[in-house]
Amino acid sequence: MKQITRWNNWPSDDEVQYLSDKANGLFHYAATVVQWIEGQIFQYGTASRKRVFEKFTQMGIGQLEDLYRLILMSFENIDGPAQDADWRASQLRGFQHVVGTILVLDEPLTIHQIIALTADIPEDDFDVANFLQRFCSVLIPGTTTSFEEATPQMHKSFRDYIMDGHAPEEFCVLTGHAHLVTARSCLEVIVKAGSQSDVVLKYSVHHWHEHLRKAVEGSTTWEDERMWNLFEQVVDEGIVNVWHTKPWVVFLNVATAGWGLLKVR
């Protein structure tokens, strides 16, 4: 009973009206706000009741970019100096990797499958599942499906905000780099095929070389020892049997990527 009482009369009618005025008729804005508030309540409890509305006083009416910036800053506030520079760097790398992967996927995957695909991100550095849960408001707004079975449906306005240079530089996703980390994740799945779900392995087999080609076409170059080690492993006879599919397509994409790398050296 005490738990219920703590939330009596919250939000107030005035606060609900305030949110409605801010949304200015934009359903996506309203849906995103509600899910973000829900996430803040889940994370901070009653301590978030006043804070979430204070944050909205800083935003213009119906301004999605202001809302997206607020969501990003609640994840990692880059406006001030980092208390732990290594922690901030790992959080931003994780953001770039996971959001970038979602943005460049050639086929839709569920949250559960995305977690499996990005399993190459060290758990001690970045908790992918926790991150995706925190970013539900922009990744799967309004869904009634269970979290892990939901398929991210990123609104075009957020996609444009992240990819077209409107977001703070630390959060901007470069398409070429996103394809590169996705290609690397796919290769990791192939090398460790026994521990991954069939859907994720199938995706990785069919698309790793396409992501690699698109990474180079996106002017991405790399000095990534792990990537080269993965290349050596995937040509092992036992692993080739796993990913052997349309070899001429694989050859064409890899050759195109290789030629692109040679041209920029």
C-alpha positions as CSV (number, residue, x, y, z in Angstrom):
1,M,0.0,0.0,0.0
2,K,2.9,2.4,0.8
3,Q,4.3,1.8,-2.6
4,I,1.1,2.8,-4.3
5,T,0.7,5.9,-2.1
6,R,4.1,7.2,-3.1
7,W,2.7,7.6,-6.6
8,N,-0.7,9.1,-5.8
9,N,-1.5,12.2,-7.8
10,W,1.6,11.8,-10.0
11,P,1.8,13.1,-12.5
12,S,-0.5,15.9,-11.7
13,D,-3.1,17.2,-14.2
14,D,-0.9,20.3,-14.8
15,E,2.1,18.1,-15.5
16,V,0.1,16.0,-18.0
17,Q,-1.1,19.2,-19.7
18,Y,2.5,20.5,-19.8
19,L,3.6,17.3,-21.6
20,S,0.7,17.6,-24.0
21,D,1.6,21.2,-24.8
22,K,5.2,20.3,-25.4
23,A,4.2,17.5,-27.8
24,N,2.2,20.0,-29.8
25,G,0.2,17.2,-31.5
26,L,3.3,15.0,-32.4
27,F,2.4,11.5,-31.4
28,H,5.9,10.2,-31.8
29,Y,7.1,13.0,-29.4
30,A,4.5,12.0,-26.8
31,A,5.2,8.3,-27.1
32,T,9.0,8.8,-26.8
33,V,8.6,11.1,-23.8
34,V,6.3,8.6,-22.0
35,Q,8.7,5.7,-22.5
36,W,11.7,7.8,-21.5
37,I,9.9,8.9,-18.3
38,E,9.1,5.2,-17.6
39,G,12.7,4.3,-18.0
40,Q,13.8,7.1,-15.6
41,I,11.3,5.9,-13.0
42,F,12.5,2.3,-13.4
43,Q,16.1,3.4,-12.9
44,Y,15.7,6.1,-10.2
45,G,12.3,5.5,-8.6
46,T,10.6,8.4,-6.9
47,A,13.7,10.5,-7.1
48,S,12.9,11.0,-10.8
49,R,9.5,12.5,-10.3
50,K,10.5,16.1,-10.1
51,R,13.7,15.8,-12.2
52,V,12.0,14.6,-15.4
53,F,9.7,17.6,-15.6
54,E,12.5,20.0,-14.8
55,K,14.3,18.6,-17.8
56,F,11.4,19.4,-20.1
57,T,11.4,23.1,-19.1
58,Q,14.6,23.4,-21.1
59,M,13.0,22.2,-24.4
60,G,11.1,24.0,-27.0
61,I,7.6,22.9,-28.1
62,G,7.5,19.9,-30.3
63,Q,11.3,20.0,-30.7
64,L,12.4,16.4,-31.3
65,E,16.0,17.2,-31.5
66,D,15.9,18.8,-28.0
67,L,14.2,15.6,-26.8
68,Y,16.8,13.3,-28.4
69,R,19.6,15.4,-26.9
70,L,17.9,15.1,-23.4
71,I,17.8,11.3,-23.9
72,L,21.4,11.1,-24.9
73,M,22.5,13.3,-22.1
74,S,20.7,11.2,-19.5
75,F,22.7,8.2,-20.8
76,E,26.1,10.0,-20.8
77,N,26.3,13.7,-20.0
78,I,29.1,15.0,-22.2
79,D,28.5,18.6,-21.4
80,G,30.8,18.5,-18.4
81,P,34.2,16.9,-17.7
82,A,34.2,13.1,-17.2
83,Q,34.6,11.8,-13.7
84,D,36.0,8.7,-15.2
85,A,37.4,9.2,-18.7
86,D,37.8,5.5,-19.4
87,W,34.2,4.8,-18.4
88,R,32.9,7.5,-20.6
89,A,35.0,6.3,-23.5
90,S,33.7,2.7,-23.1
91,Q,30.1,3.9,-22.9
92,L,30.4,6.0,-26.1
93,R,32.1,3.2,-27.9
94,G,29.3,0.8,-26.9
95,F,26.7,3.4,-28.0
96,Q,28.4,3.7,-31.4
97,H,28.7,0.0,-31.9
98,V,25.2,-1.1,-30.9
99,V,23.3,1.8,-32.4
100,G,25.4,1.7,-35.5
101,T,24.7,-2.0,-35.9
102,I,21.0,-1.4,-35.6
103,L,21.1,1.4,-38.2
104,V,23.0,-0.7,-40.9
105,L,21.4,-4.1,-40.5
106,D,20.4,-5.6,-43.8
107,E,17.6,-7.6,-42.2
108,P,15.6,-6.9,-39.1
109,L,16.7,-8.7,-35.9
110,T,15.0,-8.8,-32.5
111,I,16.6,-7.3,-29.4
112,H,17.6,-10.8,-28.3
113,Q,19.3,-11.5,-31.6
114,I,21.1,-8.1,-31.6
115,I,22.4,-8.9,-28.1
116,A,23.8,-12.2,-29.6
117,L,25.3,-10.4,-32.6
118,T,27.1,-7.9,-30.5
119,A,28.4,-10.4,-28.0
120,D,32.0,-9.4,-29.1
121,I,31.6,-6.3,-26.9
122,P,33.2,-7.1,-23.5
123,E,30.5,-7.4,-20.8
124,D,32.8,-5.7,-18.3
125,D,33.1,-2.6,-20.6
126,F,29.5,-2.3,-21.8
127,D,26.2,-4.0,-20.9
128,V,24.4,-4.3,-24.2
129,A,21.1,-5.6,-22.8
130,N,21.0,-2.9,-20.2
131,F,21.8,-0.2,-22.8
132,L,19.0,-1.4,-25.1
133,Q,16.5,-1.5,-22.2
134,R,17.5,2.1,-21.3
135,F,17.1,3.2,-24.9
136,C,13.7,1.6,-25.5
137,S,12.1,5.1,-25.9
138,V,13.9,5.7,-29.2
139,L,14.6,2.1,-30.3
140,I,11.2,0.4,-29.9
141,P,8.7,3.2,-29.0
142,G,5.1,2.1,-28.4
143,T,5.7,-1.6,-28.8
144,T,3.5,-4.1,-26.9
145,T,5.9,-7.0,-27.6
146,S,8.1,-8.4,-24.9
147,F,11.4,-6.6,-24.7
148,E,13.7,-9.3,-26.1
149,E,11.3,-10.3,-28.9
150,A,10.8,-6.7,-30.0
151,T,12.4,-5.6,-33.3
152,P,13.9,-2.1,-33.1
153,Q,11.9,0.4,-35.2
154,M,13.9,3.5,-35.0
155,H,12.0,6.6,-36.0
156,K,13.4,8.3,-39.1
157,S,13.8,11.6,-37.2
158,F,16.1,9.9,-34.6
159,R,18.0,8.1,-37.4
160,D,18.6,11.4,-39.2
161,Y,19.6,13.1,-35.9
162,I,22.2,10.4,-35.2
163,M,23.6,10.0,-38.7
164,D,23.4,13.5,-40.3
165,G,25.5,15.4,-37.9
166,H,22.7,17.0,-35.8
167,A,23.6,15.0,-32.6
168,P,26.6,15.9,-30.4
169,E,29.8,14.7,-32.2
170,E,30.4,12.0,-29.5
171,F,27.0,10.4,-30.4
172,C,27.1,10.8,-34.2
173,V,27.2,7.4,-36.0
174,L,29.3,7.2,-39.2
175,T,27.9,4.7,-41.6
176,G,31.2,3.3,-42.7
177,H,32.4,2.7,-39.2
178,A,29.0,1.1,-38.3
179,H,29.4,-1.3,-41.2
180,L,32.9,-2.1,-40.0
181,V,32.0,-3.0,-36.5
182,T,29.0,-5.0,-37.7
183,A,31.2,-7.0,-40.1
184,R,33.6,-7.7,-37.2
185,S,30.7,-8.8,-35.0
186,C,29.5,-11.1,-37.8
187,L,32.9,-12.7,-38.1
188,E,33.0,-13.2,-34.4
189,V,29.7,-15.1,-34.6
190,I,31.0,-17.3,-37.4
191,V,34.2,-18.2,-35.6
192,K,32.2,-19.0,-32.5
193,A,29.2,-20.5,-34.3
194,G,28.5,-23.1,-31.7
195,S,27.5,-20.5,-29.1
196,Q,25.1,-18.4,-31.3
197,S,21.5,-18.7,-32.3
198,D,20.8,-20.1,-35.8
199,V,19.2,-16.8,-36.9
200,V,22.2,-14.7,-35.9
201,L,24.6,-17.2,-37.5
202,K,22.6,-17.2,-40.7
203,Y,22.6,-13.4,-40.8
204,S,26.3,-13.3,-40.1
205,V,27.1,-15.8,-42.9
206,H,25.0,-14.0,-45.5
207,H,26.0,-10.4,-44.7
208,W,29.5,-10.1,-43.1
209,H,31.1,-9.5,-46.5
210,E,28.5,-7.0,-47.5
211,H,29.1,-5.0,-44.4
212,L,32.8,-5.2,-45.0
213,R,32.4,-3.9,-48.6
214,K,30.1,-1.1,-47.4
215,A,32.5,-0.1,-44.7
216,V,35.3,0.5,-47.3
217,E,32.8,2.2,-49.7
218,G,32.0,4.5,-46.7
219,S,35.7,5.5,-46.7
220,T,36.5,3.6,-43.6
221,T,40.0,2.2,-43.2
222,W,41.2,0.4,-40.2
223,E,44.2,-0.9,-38.3
224,D,42.4,-3.5,-36.3
225,E,44.4,-6.5,-35.2
226,R,41.3,-8.4,-34.1
227,M,39.7,-8.1,-37.6
228,W,42.8,-9.5,-39.3
229,N,42.9,-12.3,-36.8
230,L,39.3,-13.1,-37.6
231,F,40.1,-13.2,-41.3
232,E,42.8,-15.8,-40.7
233,Q,40.4,-17.9,-38.6
234,V,37.5,-17.8,-41.1
235,V,39.6,-19.4,-43.8
236,D,40.2,-22.4,-41.5
237,E,38.7,-25.5,-43.2
238,G,36.3,-26.3,-40.3
239,I,35.0,-22.8,-40.2
240,V,34.7,-22.5,-44.0
241,N,32.2,-25.3,-43.9
242,V,30.0,-23.2,-41.7
243,W,29.9,-20.0,-43.8
244,H,30.4,-21.5,-47.3
245,T,27.5,-19.8,-49.2
246,K,27.5,-18.2,-52.7
247,P,31.3,-18.1,-52.8
248,W,31.4,-15.8,-55.8
249,V,29.4,-13.2,-54.0
250,V,31.7,-13.4,-51.0
251,F,34.7,-13.2,-53.3
252,L,33.3,-10.2,-55.1
253,N,32.5,-8.2,-51.9
254,V,35.9,-9.1,-50.2
255,A,37.8,-8.2,-53.4
256,T,36.0,-4.9,-53.7
257,A,36.8,-4.1,-50.1
258,G,40.4,-5.1,-50.6
259,W,40.7,-3.0,-53.7
260,G,39.2,0.0,-51.9
261,L,41.7,-0.4,-49.1
262,L,44.6,-0.5,-51.5
263,K,43.5,2.7,-53.2
264,V,43.6,4.7,-50.0
265,R,47.0,3.4,-48.9
